[in-house]
Amino acid sequence: MRYVDITVLRNPIVSASPQPKKRAPEERTEKDIRDRRDKIKSIVGGIVANLVLAFLSFVVLFPLIFMVLSSLRTSDEYMQHVAHMFPENWFNFDNYVRVVVNENLLLGYRNTLIIVVAVIPIGTFFAAMSAFAFAKLKLRHKMFWLLFLLSGMMVPGAVLLMPRFIAYKAIGWYGTLYPLIVPHLLIHVGTMFFFIQYMKGIPSELFEAAKIDGCSTLRMFVQIMLPLLLPAIAAQDIFWFMGIWNDYFAPSIYLQNSQFETLQVMMAALNKDFMGSGSQTVVFAGAVLSCLPMVIVYLILQKFFIKSMSIGAVKG
């Protein structure tokens, strides 16, 4: 009579499969050693890269940090310890009150905002409309006119400075905000060219179908193209806003009345008056206030700005 082991019948797979043997450390293959070495190199490389980026970020942000902290210091603190960064009173806003009330910095804010509000919405609309005509409409000789407009970007602005100055003075615009507003309203060639490149990535079938349905050209532009163009508009308006807000060259030439001085012209005069004195802290407070709108605008529109950076990238 043959006897059968009951445990084998109950669990034949477990009993039949041998347990894997643990490999001893000395039995590791050369591939395992190489993978471990690569992993260590990757970790060390990541740590070094982050340290380098942190150092570079500190170098870039240090002037801004010094500016903000110095704006909270008193004149005596600044004169006694110029290189000392941290203020004794972290809630000392006397410099901000002085630069707003005594130096009338709000007047510069007002004049600069007038230019921004007048130029950017109207200028963006006409630049987008021109780009739509060049990118999606069938026009005769449109390539010639596009190259003609782009050729104007090749002429340095300093060459046109004297003719513009004579023309503005002849028509009575010298000393007013008109030279800073009117020339930028109808068309901005750089913005138009950027919009053309963006519109080329939008299918033309959308507009052909809309045209078959009886949609006019203006309606196609307003109801179809403008909503699709919002990321590019946001990105360009950030650069345009920064250009107008930081512009010192043109306002310093065309403005002679103190009532029309822009923010950067007032900051330059403020820096000239207080340079090298204890009141330099007032200049720091004005610089902080002048930078604040740009930071706010970027934080609001950064999503569109980052999205627009992919424009022109290689598409797979």
Contacts in CASP RR format, 6 or more apart in sequence:
PFRMAT RR
TARGET T0000
AUTHOR 0000-0000-0000
METHOD contacts of the structure
MODEL  1
MRYVDITVLRNPIVSASPQPKKRAPEERTEKDIRDRRDKIKSIVGGIVAN
LVLAFLSFVVLFPLIFMVLSSLRTSDEYMQHVAHMFPENWFNFDNYVRVV
VNENLLLGYRNTLIIVVAVIPIGTFFAAMSAFAFAKLKLRHKMFWLLFLL
SGMMVPGAVLLMPRFIAYKAIGWYGTLYPLIVPHLLIHVGTMFFFIQYMK
GIPSELFEAAKIDGCSTLRMFVQIMLPLLLPAIAAQDIFWFMGIWNDYFA
PSIYLQNSQFETLQVMMAALNKDFMGSGSQTVVFAGAVLSCLPMVIVYLI
LQKFFIKSMSIGAVKG
7 15 0 8 1.000
8 15 0 8 1.000
64 291 0 8 1.000
65 85 0 8 1.000
66 85 0 8 1.000
67 284 0 8 1.000
67 287 0 8 1.000
67 288 0 8 1.000
68 284 0 8 1.000
68 288 0 8 1.000
69 85 0 8 1.000
69 86 0 8 1.000
69 87 0 8 1.000
70 78 0 8 1.000
70 85 0 8 1.000
70 87 0 8 1.000
70 280 0 8 1.000
70 281 0 8 1.000
70 284 0 8 1.000
71 95 0 8 1.000
71 96 0 8 1.000
71 281 0 8 1.000
71 284 0 8 1.000
71 285 0 8 1.000
71 286 0 8 1.000
71 287 0 8 1.000
71 288 0 8 1.000
72 87 0 8 1.000
72 89 0 8 1.000
72 90 0 8 1.000
72 91 0 8 1.000
72 92 0 8 1.000
72 93 0 8 1.000
72 95 0 8 1.000
73 87 0 8 1.000
73 88 0 8 1.000
73 92 0 8 1.000
73 281 0 8 1.000
74 87 0 8 1.000
74 88 0 8 1.000
74 89 0 8 1.000
74 92 0 8 1.000
74 94 0 8 1.000
74 281 0 8 1.000
75 277 0 8 1.000
75 278 0 8 1.000
75 279 0 8 1.000
75 281 0 8 1.000
76 278 0 8 1.000
77 84 0 8 1.000
77 87 0 8 1.000
77 88 0 8 1.000
78 278 0 8 1.000
78 280 0 8 1.000
78 281 0 8 1.000
79 278 0 8 1.000
95 281 0 8 1.000
95 282 0 8 1.000
95 284 0 8 1.000
95 285 0 8 1.000
95 286 0 8 1.000
96 285 0 8 1.000
96 286 0 8 1.000
96 288 0 8 1.000
96 289 0 8 1.000
98 282 0 8 1.000
98 285 0 8 1.000
99 105 0 8 1.000
99 270 0 8 1.000
99 282 0 8 1.000
99 285 0 8 1.000
99 286 0 8 1.000
99 289 0 8 1.000
100 106 0 8 1.000
100 289 0 8 1.000
103 266 0 8 1.000
103 270 0 8 1.000
103 282 0 8 1.000
104 266 0 8 1.000
105 263 0 8 1.000
105 266 0 8 1.000
105 286 0 8 1.000
105 289 0 8 1.000
107 259 0 8 1.000
107 261 0 8 1.000
107 266 0 8 1.000
108 261 0 8 1.000
108 262 0 8 1.000
108 263 0 8 1.000
108 265 0 8 1.000
108 266 0 8 1.000
109 263 0 8 1.000
111 177 0 8 1.000
111 260 0 8 1.000
111 261 0 8 1.000
111 262 0 8 1.000
111 263 0 8 1.000
112 244 0 8 1.000
112 245 0 8 1.000
112 262 0 8 1.000
112 263 0 8 1.000
112 264 0 8 1.000
114 177 0 8 1.000
114 181 0 8 1.000
115 177 0 8 1.000
115 180 0 8 1.000
115 181 0 8 1.000
115 244 0 8 1.000
115 262 0 8 1.000
116 241 0 8 1.000
116 244 0 8 1.000
116 245 0 8 1.000
118 181 0 8 1.000
118 185 0 8 1.000
119 180 0 8 1.000
119 181 0 8 1.000
119 184 0 8 1.000
119 185 0 8 1.000
119 240 0 8 1.000
119 244 0 8 1.000
120 237 0 8 1.000
120 240 0 8 1.000
120 241 0 8 1.000
120 244 0 8 1.000
122 185 0 8 1.000
123 184 0 8 1.000
123 185 0 8 1.000
123 186 0 8 1.000
123 187 0 8 1.000
123 188 0 8 1.000
123 191 0 8 1.000
124 188 0 8 1.000
124 191 0 8 1.000
124 233 0 8 1.000
124 236 0 8 1.000
124 237 0 8 1.000
124 240 0 8 1.000
126 185 0 8 1.000
126 186 0 8 1.000
126 187 0 8 1.000
127 187 0 8 1.000
127 188 0 8 1.000
127 190 0 8 1.000
127 191 0 8 1.000
127 192 0 8 1.000
127 195 0 8 1.000
128 192 0 8 1.000
128 195 0 8 1.000
128 221 0 8 1.000
128 225 0 8 1.000
128 226 0 8 1.000
128 229 0 8 1.000
128 233 0 8 1.000
129 221 0 8 1.000
130 187 0 8 1.000
130 192 0 8 1.000
131 192 0 8 1.000
131 193 0 8 1.000
131 194 0 8 1.000
131 195 0 8 1.000
131 196 0 8 1.000
131 198 0 8 1.000
131 199 0 8 1.000
132 195 0 8 1.000
132 199 0 8 1.000
132 221 0 8 1.000
132 225 0 8 1.000
133 139 0 8 1.000
133 142 0 8 1.000
134 142 0 8 1.000
134 145 0 8 1.000
134 146 0 8 1.000
134 192 0 8 1.000
134 196 0 8 1.000
135 195 0 8 1.000
135 196 0 8 1.000
135 199 0 8 1.000
135 200 0 8 1.000
136 199 0 8 1.000
136 202 0 8 1.000
136 204 0 8 1.000
136 207 0 8 1.000
136 225 0 8 1.000
137 217 0 8 1.000
139 145 0 8 1.000
146 196 0 8 1.000
149 187 0 8 1.000
149 189 0 8 1.000
149 192 0 8 1.000
150 189 0 8 1.000
150 193 0 8 1.000
152 189 0 8 1.000
153 189 0 8 1.000
153 190 0 8 1.000
161 253 0 8 1.000
164 179 0 8 1.000
164 183 0 8 1.000
165 174 0 8 1.000
165 253 0 8 1.000
165 254 0 8 1.000
168 174 0 8 1.000
168 178 0 8 1.000
168 179 0 8 1.000
168 254 0 8 1.000
173 179 0 8 1.000
173 182 0 8 1.000
173 254 0 8 1.000
174 254 0 8 1.000
174 256 0 8 1.000
175 254 0 8 1.000
175 255 0 8 1.000
175 256 0 8 1.000
175 257 0 8 1.000
175 260 0 8 1.000
176 254 0 8 1.000
176 255 0 8 1.000
176 257 0 8 1.000
176 260 0 8 1.000
177 255 0 8 1.000
177 260 0 8 1.000
179 250 0 8 1.000
179 254 0 8 1.000
180 247 0 8 1.000
180 250 0 8 1.000
180 251 0 8 1.000
180 254 0 8 1.000
180 262 0 8 1.000
188 240 0 8 1.000
191 236 0 8 1.000
191 240 0 8 1.000
194 232 0 8 1.000
194 236 0 8 1.000
194 311 0 8 1.000
195 229 0 8 1.000
195 232 0 8 1.000
195 233 0 8 1.000
195 236 0 8 1.000
197 311 0 8 1.000
197 312 0 8 1.000
198 229 0 8 1.000
198 232 0 8 1.000
198 308 0 8 1.000
198 311 0 8 1.000
199 225 0 8 1.000
199 229 0 8 1.000
202 225 0 8 1.000
202 228 0 8 1.000
206 224 0 8 1.000
207 220 0 8 1.000
207 224 0 8 1.000
207 225 0 8 1.000
210 219 0 8 1.000
210 220 0 8 1.000
210 224 0 8 1.000
211 220 0 8 1.000
215 223 0 8 1.000
215 224 0 8 1.000
226 233 0 8 1.000
230 304 0 8 1.000
231 304 0 8 1.000
231 307 0 8 1.000
231 308 0 8 1.000
232 308 0 8 1.000
232 311 0 8 1.000
233 304 0 8 1.000
234 301 0 8 1.000
234 304 0 8 1.000
234 305 0 8 1.000
234 308 0 8 1.000
235 301 0 8 1.000
235 304 0 8 1.000
235 305 0 8 1.000
235 307 0 8 1.000
235 308 0 8 1.000
235 309 0 8 1.000
235 311 0 8 1.000
237 301 0 8 1.000
238 297 0 8 1.000
238 298 0 8 1.000
238 301 0 8 1.000
238 305 0 8 1.000
241 294 0 8 1.000
241 297 0 8 1.000
242 294 0 8 1.000
245 263 0 8 1.000
245 264 0 8 1.000
245 290 0 8 1.000
245 293 0 8 1.000
245 294 0 8 1.000
246 264 0 8 1.000
246 294 0 8 1.000
247 262 0 8 1.000
247 264 0 8 1.000
248 264 0 8 1.000
248 265 0 8 1.000
248 268 0 8 1.000
251 261 0 8 1.000
251 262 0 8 1.000
251 264 0 8 1.000
251 265 0 8 1.000
252 265 0 8 1.000
252 268 0 8 1.000
255 261 0 8 1.000
255 262 0 8 1.000
255 265 0 8 1.000
261 269 0 8 1.000
263 290 0 8 1.000
264 290 0 8 1.000
267 283 0 8 1.000
267 286 0 8 1.000
267 287 0 8 1.000
267 290 0 8 1.000
270 282 0 8 1.000
270 283 0 8 1.000
270 286 0 8 1.000
271 283 0 8 1.000
273 279 0 8 1.000
274 280 0 8 1.000
274 282 0 8 1.000
274 283 0 8 1.000
275 283 0 8 1.000
298 305 0 8 1.000
END
